[in-house]
Amino acid sequence: MRPFRFITIDGSATVQLAVKNALGDSVRIYLCLWHITRAWSQKIETYVCGQNQEESKDLRANTRQDLHAIMYEHDPHKVQELVKKFHDDWTERFPSFAEYIESDYSISQDRMRTWTKDYRQDEVYAEMNTKTLVESWHNHLKSKFVKRQFTTRADRMIYLLNDIVVNYFKHENSQAHVRIRRKSKGEILDIL
């Protein structure tokens, strides 16, 4: 089995620690850009306010635009310029928001490596910026195989994953590969 080189997670400190403990320091941890954007949006709504509703709307849009420019820039030198510009533009006007960004995302330290695109260029799956594929599969597992029964016993879940789900997806993949049917999320199986 090929060792993991990186993993994309939602940013939870607990999950980060679990990944480090399970996989060691050789694995790079990247943060899901969708989760970061969602967290920023919530804080922007709280901390970035103008004199009136229209000014607040413009300030919030500009803040998001500046943060996204940092997040999606591929040139490391340009990232540093954008970080300095962000710091100069927003620290004095909204110190609480700037403090939040600095403390949670370490905009001037190594934590930036987990959420900016300029550090993801050497990876095979560098464009995998979210963990939505994992979340989609998790939803599929819960809805199609467990039928939203959240109290499924551990031995039953192991059986489902090992015997039913693996075989189901192998069968679906082989049919899609030879073009017998197109790839789909599948049908509900009555296995519980």
N, C-alpha and C positions, 0 to 999 in steps of 0.2 A: 504494500500500500504506500502510495506517495505521501510524504509528510505535508501537512498544511504549511503554506507560506504566509497566508494572511486570512483574516476572517473579518466580516462586516457585521457589526452589532449595533444595538440602539443607543449605546452610551451609558448604560447602567454600570455603576461602579462595581456592583456585585457580579455582574456578568463578566466584566473585564478581569476581575480577580479570579473568577472561576476558569476563564480561558487561560490566563497566565499559569495557574496551578496545574491545569490539565495538560496544556500543550507546551509550556515553557516559554522562554524569552525569544526563541527563534521565530515565533509567529508574530507577524505584524497585525495589530488591531486597528481596523479602520471603523470610523463611525458612520452610521447610515445617514446620508445627507438629508433624506426626507425627515427623519426624526430631529435632526439638528435644526432644520428650517422651521419645523413646527414649534420647537422649544423657543427659538428666537422670536417667532411671531407672537407667542404668548407674552414674552418679556417686553417686546417692543410696544405692545398694546398697553402694558402697565407703566413703563418708564418713559416712553417718548411721547411727549404731549406739547402742543403749541398753544397759542393764545385762543384759538377757536378750532372748530371741527375741521375746517378746510386746511388750516395750517398743520394740524396734527396729522391729517391724512397724508399730506405732502412729505412731512418729516419722516413719517413711518415708511413711506414708499422709498424715500432716499436712503434711509438706514438699511432696509432690506437689500436695496440695489448695491450699496457699498459692501455689505457682508457677502452677498452672492458673487460680487466681483472677486473678492479674496478667495472664496471657496472654489470657484471654477477656473481660476487663472492657472495656466500650465507653466509659466515662466517663473522660477524661484525669485529672480531679481525683481520682477514686476510685483510679485506677491509682497515682498518687503516694502516696496513703494506704496502699495495699496494699504498695507497695515499701518504705515506711518500716517498716511492721509486719513484713514479712519480714526486713528488715535487723535490726530490734530483737530479733526472736524467734530468729533462727538464727545470727547472726554470732558471738556469744559462745559458744554451745553447740557449734557445728560450724564453726570458722574456716576449715578447709581447703575445705569445701563452699561456704561463702559466698565465699571467694576465687575458686573455680572459676566460680561464677555471675557474679561481678563481672568477672572477666577475660574470660570467653568470651561473655557476654551483656550486659555493661555495663549492669547493672540500673539504674544511676543516670545513664546517659549516652545519647547518640543511638542507639546500637545497638538499644535497645529498640524503635525505630521499625520494625525488621525483623521482630519477632516478637510484638508485642502488637496486639490487635484495635482498640484505640482509634485507631491511625494508619491503619487500612484502611477507614474508613467512607466516604471520598469516592470510592472506586474502583468501577467497574462490576462487577467480579468480586471484590468484597470478601470474599465467602464462600469463595473458592478458597484454602483454607488449606494444602493439601498439593499435592504434585506427583505424586500417585498416577495421575492421568489420563495424564501423560507416561510414567510407568513402566509403566503398563498397555499403552499403545500400543507402547512399546519391547519389552516381552515378547511382544506379539502379532506384531510384525515379526520377532523372532528365531524364534519358534516356528512361525508359519504360513508365512512367506515364505522365510526362510533355513534353516529346519529345524534350528536349533541348530548350524549349521556356522560356527564362530567364525573361520574363516580364509578367509572369502569375500573375493575380490579387490575392490579399490576400484572398478574399472570395472564389475564385475558388480553391486556394491551400488548404484552410481549408476543403472545400467540398471533394476534392480529398483524402486528408489524412483520414478524418473521415468516409466517406461513401464508397469510392472505394478501397483505398489501404488497410485499415484494413480488410475489407471483403475479398479482394483478397488473402492476406496473411493467413487469417484464413482458407480459402478454400484450398489453396496450402498446408498448414501445415497439415490439416486433411487428405487430400489425401495421403500425404507422410507418415503420421502416420499409416494409414491402408494399406500402400504399394500398393496403386492403381497406383501411379506414383512416380518417384524419385524427390527429391527436386531439384528445378531449379530456375533460376532467373525469369522465366516466359516469357510470350509473351507480345508484345506491345498491349496495350489496346487503342482503339480509343475513348477517353473520353473527349477530349478538344473541 
